[in-house]
């Protein structure tokens, strides 16, 4: 599995405070079945490391994992506050994309209020050549009250990353219900841990993936693309159409058409 949302880098945000804690967190990820993680430290007020500092922190942590004989593979990324986006140049955005591939950005959905300019933000990013993954929308009270509010964002090509442990009830019943609603709507595109430590919010995807599959009435194998093929497409900087669980799990390349003749890059 590939975990596309983790706070694993030490002493850079609210993740592990030390290198030792980061190594232990990586060990938990590996032992529970994750083989690659994207390090996505916050970019917001009070957590303002530059893209260069993040990439250097990834390199240092890779070296620490090699020394500790933890074979987990690390990739750079960012979790960017919507309020911070206007301050960023195209080059800063490019360096903050998944794997530094220059295409996909992880944006943090706010935990209070609704971003009334969300469509404008997504439009602007598309004009600048970027695409968006929206982090943990099921934990937003606005989405919990009205999941359909995300329809326009999904229509504009944004992907929704649901926190796997929300299906286990780890983020209150409201988040669990919202996650299930997004899954039923076909808007759960990616699953991730949003891990912050080895014990509190650990990087363990397995149980959450099973619970998500159960909520959809399917098997973990049917939605494995949310933690394998989908994340790999993000890291490659490739556009793709996430399939519904009932469809074939292989990702369709841009330009191909589905059985009803629709462009493969369209969103439901």
matplotlib code that plots the C-alpha trace (Angstrom):
import matplotlib.pyplot as plt

x = [0.0, 1.0, -0.1, -0.5, -1.1, 1.3, 3.0, 6.1, 9.0, 10.5, 10.3, 8.7, 5.0, 2.7, 4.1, 6.9, 9.2, 12.4, 14.1, 13.7, 10.0, 9.8, 11.7, 9.3, 6.4, 7.8, 8.3, 4.7, 3.7, 5.9, 4.8, 1.1, 1.5, 2.4, 5.4, 5.5, 4.4, 4.2, 5.4, 2.9, 3.8, 1.4, 1.9, 0.0, 0.5, 3.0, 4.2, 6.0, 9.0, 10.0, 9.8, 13.5, 13.5, 10.9, 12.9, 16.0, 14.0, 12.8, 16.4, 17.6, 14.7, 15.4, 19.0, 17.7, 15.4, 18.2, 20.4, 17.5, 16.9, 13.3, 12.7, 9.8, 10.1, 9.5, 8.2, 7.9, 4.7, 2.7, -0.6, -1.4, -3.9, -6.3, -5.4, -1.8, -2.2, -2.2, 1.2, 2.8, 4.6, 4.2, 7.7, 6.8, 3.6, 5.5, 8.0, 5.1, 3.3, 3.1, 6.6, 7.7, 6.1, 4.6, 0.9, -1.1, -1.4, -2.9, -5.1, -6.4, -10.2, -10.9, -12.3, -14.5, -16.7, -17.0, -14.5, -16.9, -14.1, -13.3, -14.4, -12.3, -9.3, -9.6, -10.1, -7.0, -4.9, -6.0, -5.1, -1.7, -1.3, -2.1, -4.8, -6.1, -6.6, -8.8, -7.7, -10.2, -13.4, -15.4, -14.1, -15.4, -18.7, -20.0, -19.5, -20.9, -24.1, -24.3, -22.0, -23.5, -21.6, -18.6, -20.4, -19.0, -15.4, -15.6, -17.1, -14.1, -11.7, -10.8, -10.1, -11.3, -9.0, -10.9, -9.1, -9.2, -9.7, -12.8, -14.6, -13.5, -15.2, -11.8, -12.9, -16.4, -19.6, -20.2, -17.0, -17.8, -21.3, -19.9, -17.2, -19.8, -22.0, -19.1, -18.3, -21.9, -21.8, -18.7, -16.7, -14.2, -11.3, -8.3, -7.7, -4.9, -3.9, -3.2, -0.8, 0.9, 2.7, 3.4, 0.6, -1.7, -3.2, -0.7, 0.1, -2.0, -4.2, -5.3, -8.3, -9.6, -9.5, -11.4, -14.0, -14.4, -14.9, -17.5, -19.4, -19.6, -20.6, -17.5, -14.1, -10.8, -9.4, -12.2, -11.0, -7.3, -6.7, -7.4, -4.1, -2.2, -2.8, -4.4, -1.5, 1.0, -0.7, -0.4, 3.3, 3.8, 2.0, -0.6, -4.2, -6.6, -10.2, -10.9, -13.2, -16.2, -15.7, -18.0, -15.8, -12.5, -9.8, -7.2, -6.8, -7.8, -5.3, -6.3, -7.9, -9.4, -13.2, -15.3, -18.0, -20.5, -18.2, -17.4, -14.0, -11.9, -10.9, -14.4, -15.7, -19.0]
y = [0.0, 3.6, 6.1, 9.6, 11.6, 11.3, 13.6, 11.5, 14.0, 14.9, 18.4, 20.1, 20.2, 18.4, 15.0, 13.2, 15.5, 13.4, 11.3, 8.3, 8.8, 9.1, 5.9, 4.1, 5.5, 4.3, 0.9, 0.7, 1.6, -1.1, -3.8, -3.1, -3.5, 0.0, 0.0, 3.7, 6.9, 10.5, 12.9, 15.8, 18.3, 21.1, 24.4, 26.9, 29.7, 28.4, 25.6, 27.3, 25.2, 25.9, 23.2, 22.9, 22.2, 19.6, 17.8, 17.9, 16.5, 13.6, 12.9, 12.9, 10.6, 8.2, 7.9, 7.3, 4.6, 2.9, 3.0, 1.4, -1.2, 0.0, -0.4, 2.0, 4.3, 8.0, 10.6, 14.4, 16.3, 18.9, 19.5, 23.1, 25.3, 27.0, 30.3, 29.8, 29.1, 32.7, 33.3, 30.6, 30.9, 28.4, 27.0, 26.6, 24.8, 22.5, 21.6, 20.9, 18.4, 14.7, 13.3, 16.7, 15.5, 18.9, 18.0, 17.0, 19.1, 18.0, 20.8, 20.8, 21.1, 23.4, 22.0, 25.0, 26.9, 26.3, 27.7, 29.8, 30.4, 26.7, 26.6, 29.7, 28.1, 24.9, 26.9, 29.0, 25.9, 24.3, 27.5, 27.3, 23.6, 21.9, 19.5, 19.1, 16.4, 17.5, 16.1, 14.5, 16.3, 13.9, 15.6, 19.0, 19.9, 21.5, 18.3, 16.3, 18.3, 18.3, 16.0, 17.1, 20.5, 18.8, 18.0, 21.1, 20.4, 16.8, 18.0, 20.3, 17.3, 17.5, 14.1, 13.4, 11.7, 10.2, 9.2, 5.4, 5.5, 7.6, 4.3, 2.9, 5.8, 7.3, 10.9, 10.9, 9.4, 12.4, 11.8, 8.1, 8.9, 11.5, 9.1, 6.4, 9.0, 10.1, 6.4, 5.8, 8.8, 7.5, 10.4, 8.5, 8.5, 7.8, 6.5, 7.6, 7.5, 11.2, 9.6, 11.7, 9.2, 5.5, 5.3, 8.3, 8.2, 5.6, 4.9, 1.7, 1.6, -2.1, -2.0, 1.3, -0.1, -3.2, -1.0, 1.2, -1.9, -3.2, 0.2, -0.2, -3.8, -5.0, -6.5, -4.7, -6.0, -4.1, -0.8, -1.4, 1.0, 3.8, 2.8, 1.5, 2.4, 5.8, 6.9, 5.7, 7.9, 10.9, 10.3, 10.0, 13.3, 11.6, 12.5, 9.6, 8.8, 6.9, 4.1, 3.3, 0.1, -1.8, -1.0, -2.7, -1.5, -0.7, 3.0, 4.2, 6.4, 9.9, 9.9, 6.5, 6.1, 3.9, 1.5, 4.3, 6.4, 9.0, 10.5, 8.7, 11.9, 13.0, 13.0, 11.6]
z = [0.0, -0.5, 2.1, 0.5, 3.7, 6.6, 9.1, 9.5, 9.2, 12.6, 14.1, 11.1, 12.1, 14.6, 13.7, 15.5, 17.5, 17.0, 14.4, 16.7, 16.8, 13.1, 12.6, 15.0, 13.1, 9.8, 11.3, 12.3, 8.7, 7.2, 9.7, 8.9, 5.2, 3.9, 1.6, 0.5, 2.2, 1.1, 3.8, 3.8, 6.5, 7.1, 5.2, 7.3, 9.9, 12.4, 10.1, 7.3, 6.2, 2.6, -0.1, 0.0, 3.7, 3.3, 0.6, 2.8, 5.7, 3.5, 2.5, 6.2, 7.2, 4.4, 5.7, 9.2, 8.0, 6.0, 9.2, 11.2, 8.5, 7.9, 4.1, 3.9, 0.8, 1.3, -1.1, -0.6, -0.5, 1.4, 3.0, 2.1, 3.9, 1.4, 3.0, 2.2, -1.5, -2.7, -1.2, -3.3, -6.6, -9.3, -8.5, -4.8, -5.8, -8.1, -5.4, -3.1, -5.4, -4.8, -5.4, -6.8, -10.1, -10.7, -11.0, -7.9, -4.6, -1.3, 0.1, 3.6, 3.9, 6.9, 10.1, 10.6, 8.1, 4.4, 1.9, -0.3, -2.8, -3.2, -6.9, -7.7, -5.9, -8.0, -11.2, -10.5, -9.8, -13.1, -15.0, -13.4, -14.4, -11.1, -9.9, -6.3, -3.8, -0.9, 2.4, 4.9, 3.8, 6.0, 9.0, 8.0, 9.8, 6.6, 4.7, 7.6, 7.4, 3.6, 1.7, -1.6, -1.1, -2.7, -6.0, -7.8, -6.6, -7.8, -11.0, -11.5, -11.2, -7.5, -5.8, -2.3, 0.2, 3.0, 6.3, 6.5, 10.3, 9.9, 9.0, 12.3, 14.2, 15.3, 14.4, 15.9, 14.6, 12.4, 10.4, 10.1, 8.7, 6.3, 5.1, 4.4, 2.5, 0.3, -0.4, -1.4, -3.7, -5.4, -4.2, -2.0, -4.4, -2.2, 1.3, 3.6, 7.3, 8.1, 10.6, 13.2, 15.5, 16.0, 18.6, 18.4, 14.8, 13.6, 10.0, 9.8, 6.8, 6.8, 9.2, 7.8, 4.2, 5.4, 7.2, 4.1, 1.9, 4.4, 4.3, 0.5, 0.7, -1.2, -0.5, 0.3, -3.0, -4.9, -3.5, -3.3, -6.1, -3.5, -1.7, -4.7, -8.3, -7.5, -5.3, -7.9, -10.5, -8.2, -7.7, -11.4, -12.0, -14.2, -14.7, -14.1, -13.6, -10.3, -11.0, -8.9, -6.8, -9.2, -12.2, -13.1, -10.6, -13.3, -13.9, -17.3, -19.1, -20.2, -23.7, -23.4, -23.2, -21.0, -22.2, -22.6, -24.7, -22.1, -21.9, -19.3, -17.6, -16.8, -13.3, -12.0]

ax = plt.figure().add_subplot(projection="3d")
ax.plot(x, y, z, "-o")
ax.set_aspect("equal")
plt.show()
